[in-house]
């Protein structure tokens, strides 16, 4: 629910879990909890009266802004996690190792840094996993259709029809 609230698609969230799991070998549950924390930190904007639009950047959003990633679009609206992650991954490889650690620890926190670094340092795997989840739409329906067309599927249909007659 946190991922959805900050504009992350299910495909993107699953791709992030798969990427981090492949590198860290942690459980999906641990990774999901870690991503929840990271996503909440990325959405670090707050309402205040000090700016024209009444929005201030928090410390985590300021850290992202320091590397050229703005969490707000030109209209002052939150971009959404998928876009922010993509922009962060795009600049990540150009950062020095020192800057990666500084920004990573600031944005993700000390406890989630390992997961965040795994996601940022493995953009190719993330994109591959994202493509796989996006292209999987309707795959279960397709597989079910193949199954139902097979002999075993036909037997199940026949058995069901027989049970209906007896009933």
Secondary structure, DSSP 8 states (H G I E B T S, - for coil): -HHHHTT--HHHHHHHHHHHHHHH---HHHHHHHHHHHHHHHT-EEE-SSSTTSEEE-HHHHHHHTTT--SB-TTS-B--HHHHHHHHHHHHTTS-HHHHHHHHHHHH-TTTHHHHHHHHTTHHHHHHHHHHHHTTTTHHHHHHHHHHHSHHHHHHHHHHHHHHHH-
